[in-house]
Amino acid sequence: MIVVTGGAGFIGSNLVTALNRRGITDILVVDNLKNGVKFKNLIHGKISDYIDKVSFIDKIKQGQVNGWTIEAIFHQGACSTTTEWDGRYIMENNYEYSKTLLHFCLDRQVPFIYASSAAVYGAGKQFSENSVNEEPLNIYGYSKLQFDRYLRNHWSQVKTQVVGLRYFNAYGLGEGHKGNMASVAYHLNKQLLKTGTVCLFRGCDGYSDGEQRRDFVYVEDVASINLWFLDHPETSGIFNVGTGQSQSFNDVANAVISYHGKGVIEYIPFPENLEGHYQSFTEADITALRGAGCNHQFYSVERGVKSYLEALNRL
């Protein structure tokens, strides 16, 4: 059995789909469906069972897992809302939860592949997996960084595969429930369909209107990287997951406009509440990923957005 925490969420549900494509259906999905809209991400996924996150943690802590034969855990479950400032809530969901699962896997020598985040880098300009580059701008980024640090401090205990994947700006099917935290591609598509106009922020941090740059990575690429590590159990470490090539928000907007064959861009004032908490530039250094032997070829924004919107249109 393969466990996917956050399996009803954005990346988790795409992992379930990717596993299904391989013919793997013995999957235990762990999630919290308080936001019931997420059930839609599970409708077409073939899984063997579902369990609530709280029940799952209780079973882990109480040792009530004797009947489970776990081949690997993909730990995607977390609060990913970068505007959430309840530190106690974030650390319980993102840090303590991850520690519990890490030690469970270490004790049983179960491969553990977990979601970290490019948010650990904050407003820096260097995006390699080095502690000198890590300076998050929000409590979400800190929670991810602190678990990466905890893992680094326990490497001497690691006798099985443990992989942390620092996702950059992922987009694709299954993100609709994320609301404001859904990707820029998702929101621009909705705006264009409703008004014929897509809105981007005016220039900030030295960037021209809409020219802030991010490493936008298609969710199918993210799932593929997770499965590459599943196929290479000898490989452990913390790795960036991005294309290695930043593109502008204008590029995303133009890809959406190109798909629909219509639309214009409107530039709006930069929100005051985001000043000092916004990454105007991200670009994954994927040297470590390539050095591990992963030669996966990533979608560009133009190709990825087109594929995404085609998939949305089929729903």
C-alpha positions as CSV (number, residue, x, y, z in Angstrom):
1,M,0.0,0.0,0.0
2,I,1.1,3.5,-0.8
3,V,0.0,6.4,1.5
4,V,-0.7,9.8,0.1
5,T,-1.3,12.4,2.7
6,G,-3.2,15.5,1.4
7,G,-4.4,13.1,-1.2
8,A,-7.6,15.1,-1.8
9,G,-5.6,18.3,-2.3
10,F,-4.0,19.7,-5.4
11,I,-0.7,17.9,-5.7
12,G,-1.8,14.9,-3.7
13,S,-4.7,14.1,-6.0
14,N,-2.4,14.5,-9.1
15,L,-0.1,12.0,-7.4
16,V,-3.0,9.6,-7.1
17,T,-3.8,10.0,-10.8
18,A,-0.1,9.4,-11.7
19,L,0.0,6.3,-9.6
20,N,-3.2,5.1,-11.2
21,R,-1.7,5.5,-14.6
22,R,0.9,3.0,-13.5
23,G,-1.8,0.6,-12.5
24,I,-1.3,1.3,-8.8
25,T,-4.6,1.5,-6.9
26,D,-3.7,0.1,-3.5
27,I,-3.5,3.7,-2.2
28,L,-4.5,5.1,1.2
29,V,-5.5,8.7,1.0
30,V,-5.2,10.8,4.1
31,D,-6.8,14.2,4.3
32,N,-9.1,16.6,6.1
33,L,-12.3,17.1,4.2
34,K,-13.6,20.0,6.4
35,N,-13.4,21.8,3.1
36,G,-15.8,19.4,1.4
37,V,-15.2,20.8,-2.0
38,K,-12.0,18.8,-2.2
39,F,-14.0,15.6,-2.6
40,K,-14.2,16.4,-6.3
41,N,-10.5,15.7,-6.6
42,L,-11.1,12.1,-5.5
43,I,-14.0,11.2,-7.7
44,H,-12.0,9.7,-10.5
45,G,-9.1,8.5,-8.4
46,K,-8.8,4.7,-7.8
47,I,-7.9,4.2,-4.1
48,S,-8.2,1.4,-1.6
49,D,-9.2,3.5,1.4
50,Y,-9.6,7.0,2.8
51,I,-8.9,8.1,6.4
52,D,-9.2,11.4,8.1
53,K,-5.9,13.1,9.0
54,V,-6.6,13.1,12.8
55,S,-7.6,9.4,12.8
56,F,-4.4,8.6,10.8
57,I,-2.1,10.5,13.2
58,D,-3.8,8.8,16.2
59,K,-3.3,5.4,14.7
60,I,0.4,6.2,14.0
61,K,1.0,7.5,17.5
62,Q,-0.8,4.6,19.2
63,G,0.8,1.9,17.0
64,Q,-2.5,0.7,15.6
65,V,-1.0,0.0,12.1
66,N,-0.1,-3.7,12.4
67,G,-2.4,-4.6,9.5
68,W,-0.8,-2.1,7.2
69,T,2.0,-3.0,4.8
70,I,3.2,0.4,3.6
71,E,5.5,0.6,0.6
72,A,6.0,4.4,0.7
73,I,4.5,7.6,2.1
74,F,4.1,10.6,-0.1
75,H,3.5,13.3,2.5
76,Q,1.7,16.2,0.8
77,G,-0.6,17.2,3.6
78,A,-0.1,20.7,5.0
79,C,-1.6,24.1,5.4
80,S,-0.3,25.8,2.3
81,T,-2.0,29.2,2.8
82,T,0.9,31.7,2.7
83,T,-1.3,34.4,4.2
84,E,-2.1,32.4,7.3
85,W,-0.4,33.9,10.4
86,D,-1.6,31.6,13.1
87,G,1.8,30.2,13.9
88,R,0.6,27.6,16.4
89,Y,-1.8,26.2,13.7
90,I,0.8,26.2,11.0
91,M,3.5,24.6,13.1
92,E,1.1,21.8,14.3
93,N,-0.1,21.1,10.7
94,N,3.2,21.4,8.9
95,Y,5.9,20.7,11.3
96,E,4.7,18.4,14.1
97,Y,2.7,16.3,11.6
98,S,5.8,15.9,9.4
99,K,8.0,14.9,12.4
100,T,5.5,12.2,13.4
101,L,5.5,10.7,10.0
102,L,9.3,10.9,9.6
103,H,10.0,8.9,12.7
104,F,7.3,6.4,11.8
105,C,9.0,5.8,8.5
106,L,12.5,5.8,10.0
107,D,11.5,3.2,12.6
108,R,10.0,0.9,9.8
109,Q,12.4,1.8,7.0
110,V,9.6,3.1,4.8
111,P,10.5,5.5,2.0
112,F,9.3,9.0,2.9
113,I,8.9,11.6,0.2
114,Y,7.5,14.9,1.5
115,A,6.6,18.3,0.2
116,S,8.8,21.2,1.2
117,S,8.5,24.6,-0.6
118,A,10.4,27.3,-2.4
119,A,8.9,29.6,0.2
120,V,11.9,28.7,2.4
121,Y,14.0,31.1,0.1
122,G,11.9,34.2,0.7
123,A,13.0,37.3,-1.2
124,G,16.5,35.9,-1.9
125,K,18.1,35.7,-5.4
126,Q,19.8,32.4,-4.9
127,F,17.6,29.3,-5.0
128,S,20.0,26.4,-4.4
129,E,19.4,24.0,-1.5
130,N,21.9,25.7,0.8
131,S,21.2,27.0,4.3
132,V,22.7,30.4,3.5
133,N,19.9,31.0,0.9
134,E,17.0,30.3,3.3
135,E,15.2,33.2,4.7
136,P,11.4,32.8,4.5
137,L,9.0,35.7,4.5
138,N,6.1,34.1,6.3
139,I,5.2,31.5,8.9
140,Y,4.3,29.0,6.2
141,G,7.8,29.2,4.7
142,Y,9.3,29.0,8.2
143,S,7.3,25.8,9.0
144,K,8.7,24.1,5.8
145,L,12.2,25.3,6.5
146,Q,12.1,24.2,10.1
147,F,11.2,20.6,9.1
148,D,14.0,20.6,6.5
149,R,16.4,21.7,9.3
150,Y,15.0,19.0,11.6
151,L,15.7,16.4,8.9
152,R,19.2,17.7,8.4
153,N,19.8,17.4,12.1
154,H,18.7,13.7,12.0
155,W,20.5,12.5,8.9
156,S,22.6,10.2,11.0
157,Q,19.4,8.3,11.8
158,V,18.3,7.9,8.2
159,K,18.7,4.3,7.1
160,T,16.0,4.5,4.4
161,Q,15.0,6.9,1.6
162,V,13.9,10.3,2.8
163,V,13.3,13.0,0.1
164,G,12.2,16.6,0.6
165,L,10.9,18.3,-2.5
166,R,10.9,22.1,-2.6
167,Y,8.0,22.9,-5.0
168,F,8.2,26.2,-6.8
169,N,5.0,27.8,-8.3
170,A,2.8,24.8,-9.2
171,Y,-0.3,25.1,-11.3
172,G,-2.7,22.6,-12.9
173,L,-5.9,20.6,-12.4
174,G,-7.2,20.1,-8.9
175,E,-6.4,23.5,-7.4
176,G,-9.8,25.1,-7.6
177,H,-10.6,24.5,-3.9
178,K,-7.5,26.6,-2.9
179,G,-9.3,29.9,-3.4
180,N,-7.0,32.8,-3.3
181,M,-4.0,30.4,-3.0
182,A,-4.8,28.9,-6.5
183,S,-2.2,29.6,-9.2
184,V,-2.1,32.8,-11.2
185,A,-3.0,30.7,-14.3
186,Y,-6.2,29.6,-12.6
187,H,-7.2,33.1,-11.6
188,L,-6.3,34.7,-14.9
189,N,-8.4,32.1,-16.8
190,K,-11.4,32.8,-14.6
191,Q,-11.0,36.5,-15.0
192,L,-10.8,36.3,-18.8
193,L,-13.8,34.1,-19.1
194,K,-15.9,36.5,-16.9
195,T,-14.7,39.9,-18.1
196,G,-12.4,39.5,-21.1
197,T,-9.6,41.1,-19.0
198,V,-6.8,39.6,-17.0
199,C,-5.3,41.6,-14.0
200,L,-1.7,41.7,-13.0
201,F,0.1,43.7,-10.4
202,R,1.9,46.9,-11.5
203,G,5.7,46.9,-11.2
204,C,7.4,46.4,-7.8
205,D,10.9,45.6,-6.5
206,G,12.4,47.0,-9.6
207,Y,10.3,45.0,-12.0
208,S,8.1,46.6,-14.7
209,D,4.3,46.0,-14.8
210,G,3.7,42.3,-14.9
211,E,7.3,41.5,-15.2
212,Q,7.8,39.9,-11.8
213,R,9.2,36.5,-12.5
214,R,8.5,33.1,-11.0
215,D,9.5,29.5,-11.7
216,F,6.0,28.2,-12.8
217,V,6.0,24.4,-12.7
218,Y,3.1,22.3,-14.1
219,V,1.6,19.9,-11.6
220,E,2.1,16.9,-14.0
221,D,5.8,17.6,-13.8
222,V,5.6,17.7,-10.0
223,A,3.9,14.3,-9.9
224,S,6.5,12.9,-12.3
225,I,9.4,14.0,-10.0
226,N,7.8,12.4,-7.0
227,L,7.5,9.1,-8.9
228,W,11.0,9.4,-10.2
229,F,12.2,9.3,-6.6
230,L,9.9,6.4,-5.8
231,D,11.7,4.5,-8.7
232,H,15.1,5.4,-7.2
233,P,14.9,4.4,-3.5
234,E,18.7,4.7,-3.2
235,T,18.4,8.5,-3.6
236,S,17.8,10.8,-0.6
237,G,18.1,14.5,0.1
238,I,16.4,17.8,-0.3
239,F,15.8,18.9,-3.9
240,N,14.2,21.8,-5.7
241,V,11.3,21.0,-8.0
242,G,11.0,23.7,-10.7
243,T,11.8,24.1,-14.3
244,G,15.0,26.0,-13.7
245,Q,13.8,28.9,-15.9
246,S,11.8,31.8,-14.5
247,Q,9.1,33.4,-16.6
248,S,7.1,36.5,-16.1
249,F,3.5,36.9,-15.0
250,N,3.0,38.5,-18.4
251,D,4.0,35.2,-20.0
252,V,1.3,33.4,-18.1
253,A,-1.3,36.1,-19.0
254,N,-0.3,35.9,-22.7
255,A,-0.5,32.1,-22.6
256,V,-4.1,32.3,-21.3
257,I,-5.0,35.0,-23.8
258,S,-3.4,32.9,-26.6
259,Y,-5.4,29.8,-25.7
260,H,-8.7,31.7,-25.8
261,G,-7.8,33.9,-28.8
262,K,-9.0,37.0,-27.0
263,G,-8.4,39.2,-23.9
264,V,-6.4,42.2,-22.7
265,I,-4.1,42.7,-19.7
266,E,-4.9,45.4,-17.0
267,Y,-2.3,46.3,-14.4
268,I,-3.6,47.0,-10.9
269,P,-1.9,48.6,-7.9
270,F,0.4,46.3,-5.8
271,P,-1.4,45.4,-2.5
272,E,-0.1,47.1,0.6
273,N,-0.6,43.9,2.7
274,L,1.8,42.0,0.5
275,E,4.7,44.5,0.7
276,G,7.7,42.8,2.3
277,H,6.0,39.4,2.1
278,Y,6.1,38.8,-1.7
279,Q,8.5,36.9,-3.8
280,S,9.0,39.0,-7.0
281,F,11.5,36.5,-8.4
282,T,12.0,32.7,-8.0
283,E,14.0,30.4,-10.2
284,A,14.9,26.9,-9.1
285,D,18.5,25.8,-9.2
286,I,18.0,22.2,-10.3
287,T,21.7,21.3,-10.2
288,A,21.1,18.9,-7.3
289,L,18.1,17.3,-9.1
290,R,20.1,16.7,-12.2
291,G,23.1,15.5,-10.2
292,A,20.9,12.9,-8.7
293,G,20.3,11.5,-12.2
294,C,16.8,13.0,-12.8
295,N,16.7,14.2,-16.4
296,H,13.0,15.0,-16.6
297,Q,12.1,17.6,-19.1
298,F,9.7,20.2,-17.7
299,Y,6.8,22.0,-19.4
300,S,7.3,25.7,-20.3
301,V,4.6,28.1,-19.3
302,E,3.3,28.3,-22.8
303,R,3.0,24.5,-23.1
304,G,1.9,23.9,-19.6
305,V,-0.9,26.5,-19.5
306,K,-2.2,25.3,-22.8
307,S,-2.3,21.7,-21.5
308,Y,-4.0,22.9,-18.3
309,L,-6.7,24.9,-20.0
310,E,-7.4,22.1,-22.4
311,A,-7.9,19.8,-19.4
312,L,-10.2,22.3,-17.7
313,N,-12.2,22.6,-20.9
314,R,-12.8,18.8,-20.8
315,L,-14.3,18.9,-17.4
